[in-house]
Amino acid sequence: MIVDLLGEGSPENPVFLKLYDRRFAEQLRGDHGIDPWTMDAEKEYINAVRTGAGKLVPRLVARVHLARSLPDAGIGNTDAAEAKLLHIKGILLQYIDCFSLSKMQDHAPKSEWQGIVDQAVAIVQAIGDHGILNRDVRPDNFIVWRDRSGCYRVFMIYFGLARLRGRNESDRDWAKAKLTKDEEGAVGGDEEAAWQRRL
């Protein structure tokens, strides 16, 4: 949802509200062999997003916390644990008018394709250098933006199945996890062969 920051936003600089609730991703994370989300992981994730903000991912504007309450149903006050279930977290990200990497052939000239894909691969490498393994790298999880000078810039936008390198995870175990996922190869997804024919 595109939002205005109480008059601080502008048509030239809109922001995007992305709500998430990690508690309901347990099955999805378990299916992909990713540890359950914790408060510490959440803090590390926000720090990682700040590190790459505006370079690898859209600019992080702010964290948000929406506290909801149950309507009074005559059952008394809700306790702290129940009230916590009603809190919805989110982040405000820079809104970028763009297209997904999977739609590149419809929006960018063929002469730009290789450079765009190279940027996506470089982002995967840079994020890996920051100790992040993303198990859901695919073209739909990248956006491509054409800036005012006409240059195409690529950003990664989805980290729902990402995990951070464990504090005690050996280089060997980390390399094995990275190798079995093949994040760089996943940039092309199922369309990679088609793109190669077109290039």
N, CA and C atoms as an extended XYZ file, in Angstrom:
597
Properties=species:S:1:pos:R:3:atomname:S:1:resname:S:1:resid:I:1 pbc="F F F"
N         0.840       -1.156        0.000 N   MET     1
C         0.000        0.000        0.000 CA  MET     1
C         0.898        1.236        0.000 C   MET     1
N         0.644        2.172       -0.878 N   ILE     2
C         1.405        3.415       -0.928 CA  ILE     2
C         0.796        4.360        0.098 C   ILE     2
N         1.644        4.951        0.935 N   VAL     3
C         1.149        5.808        2.008 CA  VAL     3
C         1.854        7.154        1.990 C   VAL     3
N         1.257        8.124        2.688 N   ASP     4
C         1.838        9.449        2.851 CA  ASP     4
C         2.227        9.591        4.317 C   ASP     4
N         3.399       10.120        4.597 N   LEU     5
C         3.875       10.265        5.966 CA  LEU     5
C         3.369       11.567        6.581 C   LEU     5
N         2.071       11.695        6.720 N   LEU     6
C         1.467       12.876        7.328 CA  LEU     6
C         2.059       14.161        6.773 C   LEU     6
N         2.068       14.256        5.471 N   GLY     7
C         2.545       15.469        4.827 CA  GLY     7
C         4.026       15.485        4.528 C   GLY     7
N         4.788       14.496        5.049 N   GLU     8
C         6.225       14.480        4.788 CA  GLU     8
C         6.546       13.835        3.455 C   GLU     8
N         5.660       12.954        2.978 N   GLY     9
C         5.876       12.331        1.680 CA  GLY     9
C         5.541       13.318        0.584 C   GLY     9
N         5.839       12.960       -0.619 N   SER    10
C         5.506       13.821       -1.747 CA  SER    10
C         5.294       12.936       -2.956 C   SER    10
N         4.627       13.446       -3.994 N   PRO    11
C         4.429       12.620       -5.187 CA  PRO    11
C         5.746       12.124       -5.775 C   PRO    11
N         6.825       12.902       -5.574 N   GLU    12
C         8.124       12.480       -6.110 CA  GLU    12
C         8.789       11.420       -5.235 C   GLU    12
N         8.415       11.355       -3.958 N   ASN    13
C         9.046       10.430       -3.018 CA  ASN    13
C         8.020        9.665       -2.185 C   ASN    13
N         7.135        8.889       -2.810 N   PRO    14
C         6.156        8.141       -2.016 CA  PRO    14
C         6.838        6.993       -1.279 C   PRO    14
N         6.159        6.458       -0.285 N   VAL    15
C         6.688        5.314        0.455 CA  VAL    15
C         5.683        4.176        0.382 C   VAL    15
N         6.156        2.977        0.637 N   PHE    16
C         5.346        1.769        0.532 CA  PHE    16
C         5.321        1.101        1.898 C   PHE    16
N         4.124        0.828        2.405 N   LEU    17
C         3.981        0.153        3.687 CA  LEU    17
C         3.902       -1.344        3.447 C   LEU    17
N         4.876       -2.074        3.993 N   LYS    18
C         4.894       -3.532        3.871 CA  LYS    18
C         4.657       -4.109        5.257 C   LYS    18
N         3.510       -4.734        5.439 N   LEU    19
C         3.189       -5.354        6.715 CA  LEU    19
C         3.634       -6.810        6.688 C   LEU    19
N         4.073       -7.297        7.827 N   TYR    20
C         4.458       -8.701        7.910 CA  TYR    20
C         4.142       -9.214        9.302 C   TYR    20
N         3.952      -10.482        9.408 N   ASP    21
C         3.738      -11.110       10.701 CA  ASP    21
C         4.474      -12.431       10.688 C   ASP    21
N         5.657      -12.422       11.238 N   ARG    22
C         6.544      -13.578       11.204 CA  ARG    22
C         5.939      -14.810       11.855 C   ARG    22
N         5.016      -14.619       12.792 N   ARG    23
C         4.455      -15.766       13.519 CA  ARG    23
C         3.736      -16.727       12.594 C   ARG    23
N         3.186      -16.228       11.511 N   PHE    24
C         2.401      -17.083       10.624 CA  PHE    24
C         3.237      -17.664        9.489 C   PHE    24
N         4.541      -17.533        9.572 N   ALA    25
C         5.418      -18.085        8.549 CA  ALA    25
C         6.119      -19.347        9.036 C   ALA    25
N         5.725      -19.874       10.187 N   GLU    26
C         6.416      -21.023       10.756 CA  GLU    26
C         6.419      -22.221        9.818 C   GLU    26
N         5.272      -22.587        9.265 N   GLN    27
C         5.191      -23.740        8.372 CA  GLN    27
C         6.030      -23.512        7.124 C   GLN    27
N         5.915      -22.337        6.531 N   LEU    28
C         6.671      -22.008        5.327 CA  LEU    28
C         8.165      -22.092        5.591 C   LEU    28
N         8.612      -21.516        6.700 N   ARG    29
C        10.034      -21.555        7.033 CA  ARG    29
C        10.470      -22.990        7.323 C   ARG    29
N         9.631      -23.756        8.031 N   GLY    30
C         9.960      -25.146        8.321 CA  GLY    30
C        10.075      -25.984        7.060 C   GLY    30
N         9.185      -25.758        6.109 N   ASP    31
C         9.213      -26.497        4.843 CA  ASP    31
C        10.503      -26.259        4.071 C   ASP    31
N        11.111      -25.102        4.274 N   HIS    32
C        12.325      -24.756        3.538 CA  HIS    32
C        13.583      -24.873        4.396 C   HIS    32
N        13.455      -25.508        5.564 N   GLY    33
C        14.616      -25.757        6.411 CA  GLY    33
C        15.218      -24.511        7.021 C   GLY    33
N        14.391      -23.515        7.299 N   ILE    34
C        14.876      -22.264        7.873 CA  ILE    34
C        14.422      -22.197        9.323 C   ILE    34
N        15.329      -21.787       10.202 N   ASP    35
C        15.002      -21.699       11.621 CA  ASP    35
C        13.819      -20.771       11.851 C   ASP    35
N        13.060      -21.016       12.920 N   PRO    36
C        11.949      -20.112       13.243 CA  PRO    36
C        12.458      -18.688       13.444 C   PRO    36
N        11.606      -17.730       13.145 N   TRP    37
C        11.948      -16.317       13.280 CA  TRP    37
C        11.987      -15.961       14.761 C   TRP    37
N        13.001      -15.222       15.182 N   THR    38
C        13.125      -14.790       16.576 CA  THR    38
C        13.255      -13.279       16.620 C   THR    38
N        13.126      -12.719       17.807 N   MET    39
C        13.297      -11.271       17.953 CA  MET    39
C        14.717      -10.863       17.563 C   MET    39
N        15.720      -11.683       17.935 N   ASP    40
C        17.100      -11.368       17.562 CA  ASP    40
C        17.272      -11.398       16.047 C   ASP    40
N        16.668      -12.401       15.400 N   ALA    41
C        16.753      -12.478       13.936 CA  ALA    41
C        16.078      -11.267       13.306 C   ALA    41
N        14.984      -10.823       13.907 N   GLU    42
C        14.271       -9.655       13.384 CA  GLU    42
C        15.158       -8.412       13.456 C   GLU    42
N        15.852       -8.237       14.582 N   LYS    43
C        16.757       -7.084       14.733 CA  LYS    43
C        17.899       -7.157       13.719 C   LYS    43
N        18.470       -8.355       13.554 N   GLU    44
C        19.560       -8.518       12.589 CA  GLU    44
C        19.069       -8.251       11.173 C   GLU    44
N        17.845       -8.685       10.872 N   TYR    45
C        17.266       -8.446        9.545 CA  TYR    45
C        17.121       -6.947        9.281 C   TYR    45
N        16.579       -6.217       10.259 N   ILE    46
C        16.405       -4.773       10.086 CA  ILE    46
C        17.765       -4.111        9.882 C   ILE    46
N        18.782       -4.530       10.638 N   ASN    47
C        20.124       -3.963       10.457 CA  ASN    47
C        20.671       -4.278        9.074 C   ASN    47
N        20.429       -5.500        8.584 N   ALA    48
C        20.895       -5.872        7.245 CA  ALA    48
C        20.196       -5.046        6.178 C   ALA    48
N        18.889       -4.807        6.363 N   VAL    49
C        18.151       -3.988        5.396 CA  VAL    49
C        18.694       -2.566        5.400 C   VAL    49
N        19.001       -2.046        6.598 N   ARG    50
C        19.565       -0.688        6.678 CA  ARG    50
C        20.910       -0.610        5.965 C   ARG    50
N        21.736       -1.657        6.104 N   THR    51
C        23.059       -1.666        5.483 CA  THR    51
C        22.971       -1.555        3.969 C   THR    51
N        22.034       -2.292        3.364 N   GLY    52
C        21.906       -2.274        1.907 CA  GLY    52
C        20.874       -1.303        1.397 C   GLY    52
N        20.220       -0.576        2.297 N   ALA    53
C        19.115        0.297        1.906 CA  ALA    53
C        19.547        1.341        0.892 C   ALA    53
N        18.819        1.382       -0.209 N   GLY    54
C        19.105        2.349       -1.254 CA  GLY    54
C        20.180        1.891       -2.213 C   GLY    54
N        20.894        0.817       -1.855 N   LYS    55
C        21.942        0.284       -2.727 CA  LYS    55
C        21.503       -1.053       -3.308 C   LYS    55
N        21.125       -1.981       -2.416 N   LEU    56
C        20.737       -3.326       -2.842 CA  LEU    56
C        19.235       -3.541       -2.750 C   LEU    56
N        18.602       -2.849       -1.848 N   VAL    57
C        17.159       -2.949       -1.634 CA  VAL    57
C        16.600       -1.533       -1.566 C   VAL    57
N        15.291       -1.372       -1.742 N   PRO    58
C        14.738       -0.019       -1.613 CA  PRO    58
C        15.088        0.590       -0.251 C   PRO    58
N        15.140        1.903       -0.189 N   ARG    59
C        15.514        2.611        1.034 CA  ARG    59
C        14.508        2.325        2.146 C   ARG    59
N        15.025        1.947        3.315 N   LEU    60
C        14.187        1.724        4.489 CA  LEU    60
C        13.898        3.080        5.110 C   LEU    60
N        12.635        3.453        5.170 N   VAL    61
C        12.248        4.749        5.716 CA  VAL    61
C        12.037        4.653        7.222 C   VAL    61
N        11.324        3.626        7.672 N   ALA    62
C        11.038        3.480        9.101 CA  ALA    62
C        10.470        2.101        9.386 C   ALA    62
N        10.503        1.722       10.656 N   ARG    63
C         9.794        0.539       11.129 CA  ARG    63
C         8.466        1.020       11.691 C   ARG    63
N         7.447        0.218       11.545 N   VAL    64
C         6.141        0.590       12.090 CA  VAL    64
C         5.604       -0.548       12.948 C   VAL    64
N         4.727       -0.192       13.850 N   HIS    65
C         4.116       -1.161       14.761 CA  HIS    65
C         2.675       -0.728       14.948 C   HIS    65
N         1.742       -1.522       14.474 N   LEU    66
C         0.326       -1.203       14.583 CA  LEU    66
C        -0.278       -2.019       15.715 C   LEU    66
N        -0.718       -1.343       16.759 N   ALA    67
C        -1.339       -2.028       17.891 CA  ALA    67
C        -2.846       -2.029       17.684 C   ALA    67
N        -3.419       -3.193       17.589 N   ARG    68
C        -4.863       -3.342       17.399 CA  ARG    68
C        -5.474       -3.817       18.714 C   ARG    68
N        -6.741       -3.635       18.875 N   SER    69
C        -7.408       -4.141       20.073 CA  SER    69
C        -8.688       -4.856       19.666 C   SER    69
N        -9.080       -5.799       20.500 N   LEU    70
C       -10.323       -6.526       20.246 CA  LEU    70
C       -11.507       -5.640       20.610 C   LEU    70
N       -12.587       -5.750       19.869 N   PRO    71
C       -13.780       -5.012       20.280 CA  PRO    71
C       -14.273       -5.558       21.619 C   PRO    71
N       -14.837       -4.695       22.424 N   ASP    72
C       -15.329       -5.113       23.739 CA  ASP    72
C       -16.510       -6.065       23.549 C   ASP    72
N       -16.289       -7.317       23.918 N   ALA    73
C       -17.342       -8.325       23.770 CA  ALA    73
C       -17.884       -8.744       25.129 C   ALA    73
N       -17.575       -7.946       26.147 N   GLY    74
C       -18.067       -8.251       27.482 CA  GLY    74
C       -17.368       -9.430       28.126 C   GLY    74
N       -16.140       -9.742       27.669 N   ILE    75
C       -15.419      -10.887       28.240 CA  ILE    75
C       -14.264      -10.440       29.121 C   ILE    75
N       -14.202       -9.157       29.421 N   GLY    76
C       -13.133       -8.662       30.279 CA  GLY    76
C       -11.933       -8.214       29.471 C   GLY    76
N       -10.919       -7.812       30.188 N   ASN    77
C        -9.703       -7.312       29.544 CA  ASN    77
C        -8.883       -8.460       28.968 C   ASN    77
N        -8.209       -8.173       27.874 N   THR    78
C        -7.292       -9.168       27.319 CA  THR    78
C        -5.970       -9.046       28.055 C   THR    78
N        -5.319      -10.179       28.284 N   ASP    79
C        -4.035      -10.112       28.969 CA  ASP    79
C        -2.939       -9.709       27.989 C   ASP    79
N        -1.737       -9.506       28.515 N   ALA    80
C        -0.629       -9.000       27.697 CA  ALA    80
C        -0.297       -9.947       26.546 C   ALA    80
N        -0.336      -11.261       26.801 N   ALA    81
C        -0.009      -12.228       25.743 CA  ALA    81
C        -1.027      -12.163       24.611 C   ALA    81
N        -2.305      -12.045       24.966 N   GLU    82
C        -3.337      -11.943       23.932 CA  GLU    82
C        -3.219      -10.627       23.176 C   GLU    82
N        -2.933       -9.558       23.907 N   ALA    83
C        -2.796       -8.249       23.268 CA  ALA    83
C        -1.629       -8.247       22.286 C   ALA    83
N        -0.555       -8.953       22.636 N   LYS    84
C         0.619       -8.998       21.762 CA  LYS    84
C         0.290       -9.642       20.416 C   LYS    84
N        -0.644      -10.588       20.423 N   LEU    85
C        -1.049      -11.238       19.179 CA  LEU    85
C        -1.693      -10.264       18.199 C   LEU    85
N        -2.190       -9.161       18.714 N   LEU    86
C        -2.880       -8.192       17.865 CA  LEU    86
C        -1.949       -7.123       17.311 C   LEU    86
N        -0.682       -7.174       17.664 N   HIS    87
C         0.271       -6.186       17.177 CA  HIS    87
C         0.811       -6.629       15.820 C   HIS    87
N         0.726       -5.753       14.859 N   ILE    88
C         1.187       -6.049       13.501 CA  ILE    88
C         2.397       -5.181       13.217 C   ILE    88
N         3.460       -5.809       12.759 N   LYS    89
C         4.675       -5.063       12.457 CA  LYS    89
C         4.782       -4.832       10.963 C   LYS    89
N         5.587       -3.872       10.612 N   GLY    90
C         5.797       -3.577        9.206 CA  GLY    90
C         6.990       -2.667        9.029 C   GLY    90
N         7.312       -2.401        7.803 N   ILE    91
C         8.376       -1.455        7.485 CA  ILE    91
C         7.876       -0.532        6.386 C   ILE    91
N         8.353        0.694        6.425 N   LEU    92
C         8.070        1.648        5.359 CA  LEU    92
C         9.265        1.644        4.429 C   LEU    92
N         9.027        1.309        3.188 N   LEU    93
C        10.087        1.267        2.190 CA  LEU    93
C         9.855        2.343        1.149 C   LEU    93
N        10.926        2.766        0.563 N   GLN    94
C        10.850        3.681       -0.566 CA  GLN    94
C        10.013        3.022       -1.660 C   GLN    94
N         9.045        3.741       -2.197 N   TYR    95
C         8.254        3.214       -3.312 CA  TYR    95
C         9.017        3.481       -4.603 C   TYR    95
N         9.133        2.473       -5.425 N   ILE    96
C         9.847        2.603       -6.692 CA  ILE    96
C         8.912        2.174       -7.811 C   ILE    96
N         8.656        3.070       -8.744 N   ASP    97
C         7.819        2.755       -9.903 CA  ASP    97
C         8.686        1.931      -10.852 C   ASP    97
N         8.394        0.648      -10.965 N   CYS    98
C         9.328       -0.261      -11.615 CA  CYS    98
C         8.604       -1.454      -12.229 C   CYS    98
N         9.393       -2.432      -12.661 N   PHE    99
C         8.866       -3.707      -13.144 CA  PHE    99
C         9.722       -4.820      -12.559 C   PHE    99
N         9.181       -6.035      -12.518 N   SER   100
C         9.954       -7.147      -11.965 CA  SER   100
C        10.946       -7.656      -13.010 C   SER   100
N        11.999       -8.282      -12.519 N   LEU   101
C        13.013       -8.839      -13.411 CA  LEU   101
C        12.388       -9.840      -14.379 C   LEU   101
N        11.351      -10.543      -13.944 N   SER   102
C        10.703      -11.525      -14.819 CA  SER   102
C         9.996      -10.871      -16.005 C   SER   102
N         9.741       -9.577      -15.926 N   LYS   103
C         9.074       -8.843      -17.018 CA  LYS   103
C        10.055       -7.977      -17.809 C   LYS   103
N        11.336       -8.205      -17.606 N   MET   104
C        12.369       -7.387      -18.233 CA  MET   104
C        12.212       -7.311      -19.748 C   MET   104
N        11.930       -8.431      -20.389 N   GLN   105
C        11.846       -8.446      -21.853 CA  GLN   105
C        10.703       -7.583      -22.376 C   GLN   105
N         9.715       -7.284      -21.526 N   ASP   106
C         8.587       -6.445      -21.940 CA  ASP   106
C         8.828       -4.957      -21.708 C   ASP   106
N         9.826       -4.620      -20.888 N   HIS   107
C         9.998       -3.226      -20.478 CA  HIS   107
C        11.370       -2.626      -20.768 C   HIS   107
N        12.336       -3.436      -21.114 N   ALA   108
C        13.690       -2.919      -21.352 CA  ALA   108
C        14.191       -3.411      -22.702 C   ALA   108
N        14.977       -2.585      -23.383 N   PRO   109
C        15.514       -3.032      -24.669 CA  PRO   109
C        16.501       -4.185      -24.482 C   PRO   109
N        16.575       -5.017      -25.486 N   LYS   110
C        17.440       -6.202      -25.438 CA  LYS   110
C        18.887       -5.840      -25.111 C   LYS   110
N        19.327       -4.686      -25.573 N   SER   111
C        20.710       -4.267      -25.332 CA  SER   111
C        21.008       -4.058      -23.842 C   SER   111
N        19.980       -3.915      -23.017 N   GLU   112
C        20.160       -3.682      -21.580 CA  GLU   112
C        20.034       -4.954      -20.745 C   GLU   112
N        19.551       -6.041      -21.317 N   TRP   113
C        19.255       -7.246      -20.548 CA  TRP   113
C        20.454       -7.789      -19.785 C   TRP   113
N        21.583       -7.916      -20.462 N   GLN   114
C        22.751       -8.512      -19.802 CA  GLN   114
C        23.180       -7.684      -18.597 C   GLN   114
N        23.213       -6.376      -18.751 N   GLY   115
C        23.594       -5.511      -17.633 CA  GLY   115
C        22.625       -5.611      -16.467 C   GLY   115
N        21.346       -5.739      -16.764 N   ILE   116
C        20.331       -5.863      -15.713 CA  ILE   116
C        20.516       -7.175      -14.949 C   ILE   116
N        20.690       -8.278      -15.676 N   VAL   117
C        20.894       -9.581      -15.024 CA  VAL   117
C        22.194       -9.575      -14.226 C   VAL   117
N        23.241       -8.949      -14.769 N   ASP   118
C        24.514       -8.860      -14.040 CA  ASP   118
C        24.336       -8.127      -12.713 C   ASP   118
N        23.519       -7.076      -12.709 N   GLN   119
C        23.255       -6.354      -11.456 CA  GLN   119
C        22.560       -7.258      -10.441 C   GLN   119
N        21.591       -8.052      -10.900 N   ALA   120
C        20.871       -8.955       -9.995 CA  ALA   120
C        21.830       -9.978       -9.384 C   ALA   120
N        22.719      -10.526      -10.192 N   VAL   121
C        23.702      -11.492       -9.690 CA  VAL   121
C        24.634      -10.813       -8.683 C   VAL   121
N        25.063       -9.584       -8.976 N   ALA   122
C        25.940       -8.851       -8.056 CA  ALA   122
C        25.247       -8.601       -6.716 C   ALA   122
N        23.947       -8.351       -6.747 N   ILE   123
C        23.192       -8.146       -5.507 CA  ILE   123
C        23.171       -9.431       -4.691 C   ILE   123
N        22.918      -10.556       -5.343 N   VAL   124
C        22.918      -11.847       -4.643 CA  VAL   124
C        24.277      -12.077       -3.986 C   VAL   124
N        25.350      -11.777       -4.698 N   GLN   125
C        26.696      -11.952       -4.150 CA  GLN   125
C        26.936      -11.028       -2.959 C   GLN   125
N        26.532       -9.765       -3.083 N   ALA   126
C        26.737       -8.798       -1.998 CA  ALA   126
C        25.937       -9.182       -0.757 C   ALA   126
N        24.720       -9.633       -0.944 N   ILE   127
C        23.898      -10.042        0.198 CA  ILE   127
C        24.508      -11.274        0.859 C   ILE   127
N        25.021      -12.200        0.052 N   GLY   128
C        25.717      -13.359        0.603 CA  GLY   128
C        26.951      -12.959        1.389 C   GLY   128
N        27.654      -11.929        0.923 N   ASP   129
C        28.835      -11.432        1.640 CA  ASP   129
C        28.472      -10.863        3.008 C   ASP   129
N        27.206      -10.486        3.187 N   HIS   130
C        26.730       -9.978        4.479 CA  HIS   130
C        26.158      -11.104        5.349 C   HIS   130
N        26.389      -12.362        4.957 N   GLY   131
C        25.959      -13.491        5.773 CA  GLY   131
C        24.481      -13.804        5.688 C   GLY   131
N        23.886      -13.555        4.519 N   ILE   132
C        22.466      -13.839        4.329 CA  ILE   132
C        22.317      -14.878        3.226 C   ILE   132
N        21.546      -15.924        3.501 N   LEU   133
C        21.215      -16.939        2.502 CA  LEU   133
C        19.731      -16.809        2.201 C   LEU   133
N        19.401      -16.518        0.965 N   ASN   134
C        18.002      -16.359        0.562 CA  ASN   134
C        17.588      -17.603       -0.214 C   ASN   134
N        16.646      -18.361        0.343 N   ARG   135
C        16.211      -19.604       -0.287 CA  ARG   135
C        15.110      -19.393       -1.312 C   ARG   135
N        14.774      -18.140       -1.583 N   ASP   136
C        13.724      -17.857       -2.565 CA  ASP   136
C        14.189      -16.784       -3.547 C   ASP   136
N        15.337      -17.021       -4.151 N   VAL   137
C        15.833      -16.101       -5.177 CA  VAL   137
C        15.210      -16.510       -6.501 C   VAL   137
N        14.492      -15.585       -7.100 N   ARG   138
C        13.882      -15.814       -8.414 CA  ARG   138
C        13.592      -14.454       -9.035 C   ARG   138
N        13.378      -14.409      -10.333 N   PRO   139
C        13.199      -13.122      -11.018 CA  PRO   139
C        12.083      -12.248      -10.454 C   PRO   139
N        11.000      -12.847       -9.971 N   ASP   140
C         9.904      -12.037       -9.422 CA  ASP   140
C        10.292      -11.303       -8.146 C   ASP   140
N        11.384      -11.694       -7.517 N   ASN   141
C        11.801      -11.067       -6.268 CA  ASN   141
C        12.844       -9.971       -6.467 C   ASN   141
N        12.995       -9.535       -7.702 N   PHE   142
C        13.841       -8.386       -8.032 CA  PHE   142
C        12.986       -7.369       -8.769 C   PHE   142
N        13.268       -6.103       -8.531 N   ILE   143
C        12.610       -5.058       -9.307 CA  ILE   143
C        13.664       -4.301      -10.094 C   ILE   143
N        13.235       -3.769      -11.219 N   VAL   144
C        14.131       -2.997      -12.088 CA  VAL   144
C        13.519       -1.612      -12.250 C   VAL   144
N        14.322       -0.606      -11.993 N   TRP   145
C        13.874        0.782      -12.045 CA  TRP   145
C        14.747        1.550      -13.033 C   TRP   145
N        14.110        2.331      -13.868 N   ARG   146
C        14.860        3.187      -14.790 CA  ARG   146
C        14.934        4.570      -14.162 C   ARG   146
N        16.145        5.008      -13.845 N   ASP   147
C        16.285        6.303      -13.182 CA  ASP   147
C        16.165        7.452      -14.181 C   ASP   147
N        16.277        8.667      -13.679 N   ARG   148
C        16.070        9.849      -14.526 CA  ARG   148
C        17.087        9.967      -15.650 C   ARG   148
N        18.257        9.383      -15.440 N   SER   149
C        19.286        9.447      -16.487 CA  SER   149
C        19.103        8.351      -17.536 C   SER   149
N        18.113        7.469      -17.329 N   GLY   150
C        17.849        6.397      -18.288 CA  GLY   150
C        18.540        5.092      -17.967 C   GLY   150
N        19.310        5.059      -16.873 N   CYS   151
C        20.004        3.831      -16.472 CA  CYS   151
C        19.054        2.922      -15.699 C   CYS   151
N        19.229        1.622      -15.882 N   TYR   152
C        18.411        0.643      -15.174 CA  TYR   152
C        19.117        0.234      -13.885 C   TYR   152
N        18.381        0.250      -12.773 N   ARG   153
C        18.909       -0.156      -11.473 CA  ARG   153
C        18.060       -1.297      -10.944 C   ARG   153
N        18.715       -2.278      -10.364 N   VAL   154
C        18.045       -3.484       -9.877 CA  VAL   154
C        18.086       -3.506       -8.350 C   VAL   154
N        16.980       -3.946       -7.742 N   PHE   155
C        16.880       -4.092       -6.292 CA  PHE   155
C        16.258       -5.448       -5.977 C   PHE   155
N        16.720       -6.065       -4.883 N   MET   156
C        16.075       -7.276       -4.377 CA  MET   156
C        15.015       -6.828       -3.378 C   MET   156
N        13.818       -7.427       -3.452 N   ILE   157
C        12.734       -6.944       -2.600 CA  ILE   157
C        12.129       -8.001       -1.685 C   ILE   157
N        12.524       -9.240       -1.779 N   TYR   158
C        11.856      -10.269       -0.976 CA  TYR   158
C        12.870      -11.094       -0.194 C   TYR   158
N        12.654      -11.186        1.110 N   PHE   159
C        13.550      -11.940        1.977 CA  PHE   159
C        12.772      -12.864        2.914 C   PHE   159
N        11.566      -13.273        2.513 N   GLY   160
C        10.711      -14.082        3.375 CA  GLY   160
C        11.305      -15.428        3.733 C   GLY   160
N        12.137      -15.993        2.864 N   LEU   161
C        12.754      -17.291        3.134 CA  LEU   161
C        14.264      -17.148        3.291 C   LEU   161
N        14.675      -16.008        3.808 N   ALA   162
C        16.106      -15.772        4.025 CA  ALA   162
C        16.486      -16.190        5.439 C   ALA   162
N        17.746      -16.528        5.590 N   ARG   163
C        18.264      -16.785        6.929 CA  ARG   163
C        19.651      -16.178        7.040 C   ARG   163
N        20.020      -15.853        8.257 N   LEU   164
C        21.343      -15.315        8.520 CA  LEU   164
C        22.296      -16.456        8.834 C   LEU   164
N        23.552      -16.267        8.512 N   ARG   165
C        24.548      -17.276        8.846 CA  ARG   165
C        24.625      -17.410       10.361 C   ARG   165
N        24.633      -18.651       10.819 N   GLY   166
C        24.707      -18.899       12.260 CA  GLY   166
C        26.031      -18.429       12.838 C   GLY   166
N        25.989      -17.979       14.076 N   ARG   167
C        27.208      -17.460       14.714 CA  ARG   167
C        28.313      -18.513       14.758 C   ARG   167
N        27.941      -19.765       14.941 N   ASN   168
C        28.928      -20.843       15.031 CA  ASN   168
C        28.941      -21.720       13.787 C   ASN   168
N        28.342      -21.249       12.707 N   GLU   169
C        28.292      -22.039       11.476 CA  GLU   169
C        29.664      -22.008       10.800 C   GLU   169
N        30.226      -23.175       10.572 N   SER   170
C        31.569      -23.247        9.985 CA  SER   170
C        31.551      -22.762        8.539 C   SER   170
N        32.731      -22.395        8.044 N   ASP   171
C        32.843      -21.979        6.640 CA  ASP   171
C        32.365      -23.099        5.721 C   ASP   171
N        32.692      -24.336        6.099 N   ARG   172
C        32.297      -25.480        5.268 CA  ARG   172
C        30.774      -25.630        5.216 C   ARG   172
N        30.122      -25.556        6.382 N   ASP   173
C        28.663      -25.688        6.422 CA  ASP   173
C        27.984      -24.539        5.681 C   ASP   173
N        28.539      -23.339        5.834 N   TRP   174
C        27.962      -22.170        5.147 CA  TRP   174
C        28.115      -22.325        3.633 C   TRP   174
N        29.300      -22.747        3.197 N   ALA   175
C        29.538      -22.932        1.759 CA  ALA   175
C        28.614      -24.012        1.195 C   ALA   175
N        28.393      -25.073        1.962 N   LYS   176
C        27.502      -26.146        1.511 CA  LYS   176
C        26.073      -25.627        1.360 C   LYS   176
N        25.615      -24.846        2.333 N   ALA   177
C        24.262      -24.284        2.258 CA  ALA   177
C        24.130      -23.367        1.049 C   ALA   177
N        25.149      -22.557        0.797 N   LYS   178
C        25.113      -21.640       -0.345 CA  LYS   178
C        25.145      -22.422       -1.661 C   LYS   178
N        25.950      -23.468       -1.708 N   LEU   179
C        26.085      -24.259       -2.931 CA  LEU   179
C        24.789      -24.986       -3.273 C   LEU   179
N        24.145      -25.580       -2.275 N   THR   180
C        22.922      -26.337       -2.562 CA  THR   180
C        21.779      -25.426       -2.986 C   THR   180
N        21.823      -24.160       -2.617 N   LYS   181
C        20.750      -23.240       -3.008 CA  LYS   181
C        21.013      -22.627       -4.377 C   LYS   181
N        22.262      -22.385       -4.728 N   ASP   182
C        22.634      -21.774       -6.013 CA  ASP   182
C        21.827      -20.498       -6.281 C   ASP   182
N        21.985      -19.524       -5.387 N   GLU   183
C        21.238      -18.272       -5.515 CA  GLU   183
C        21.514      -17.558       -6.838 C   GLU   183
N        22.781      -17.540       -7.247 N   GLU   184
C        23.112      -16.841       -8.495 CA  GLU   184
C        22.416      -17.474       -9.685 C   GLU   184
N        22.413      -18.799       -9.746 N   GLY   185
C        21.748      -19.490      -10.847 CA  GLY   185
C        20.249      -19.285      -10.835 C   GLY   185
N        19.697      -19.059       -9.640 N   ALA   186
C        18.251      -18.870       -9.514 CA  ALA   186
C        17.786      -17.506      -10.009 C   ALA   186
N        18.702      -16.577      -10.208 N   VAL   187
C        18.319      -15.247      -10.701 CA  VAL   187
C        17.557      -15.380      -12.007 C   VAL   187
N        17.999      -16.293      -12.874 N   GLY   188
C        17.333      -16.479      -14.159 CA  GLY   188
C        16.065      -17.295      -14.071 C   GLY   188
N        15.909      -18.054      -12.993 N   GLY   189
C        14.711      -18.873      -12.833 CA  GLY   189
C        14.500      -19.772      -14.036 C   GLY   189
N        13.260      -20.119      -14.313 N   ASP   190
C        12.927      -20.971      -15.451 CA  ASP   190
C        13.099      -20.233      -16.771 C   ASP   190
N        13.190      -18.914      -16.701 N   GLU   191
C        13.279      -18.124      -17.922 CA  GLU   191
C        14.712      -17.946      -18.405 C   GLU   191
N        15.691      -18.439      -17.614 N   GLU   192
C        17.086      -18.205      -17.966 CA  GLU   192
C        17.411      -18.720      -19.363 C   GLU   192
N        16.964      -19.926      -19.685 N   ALA   193
C        17.267      -20.483      -21.008 CA  ALA   193
C        16.668      -19.621      -22.110 C   ALA   193
N        15.456      -19.136      -21.884 N   ALA   194
C        14.814      -18.274      -22.884 CA  ALA   194
C        15.590      -16.974      -23.052 C   ALA   194
N        16.056      -16.408      -21.941 N   TRP   195
C        16.835      -15.169      -22.030 CA  TRP   195
C        18.140      -15.412      -22.780 C   TRP   195
N        18.782      -16.557      -22.478 N   GLN   196
C        20.048      -16.859      -23.144 CA  GLN   196
C        19.853      -16.957      -24.654 C   GLN   196
N        18.740      -17.542      -25.083 N   ARG   197
C        18.480      -17.623      -26.524 CA  ARG   197
C        18.301      -16.225      -27.113 C   ARG   197
N        17.657      -15.344      -26.358 N   ARG   198
C        17.410      -13.990      -26.858 CA  ARG   198
C        18.673      -13.139      -26.849 C   ARG   198
N        19.564      -13.387      -25.862 N   LEU   199
C        20.800      -12.611      -25.785 CA  LEU   199
C        21.699      -12.988      -26.945 C   LEU   199
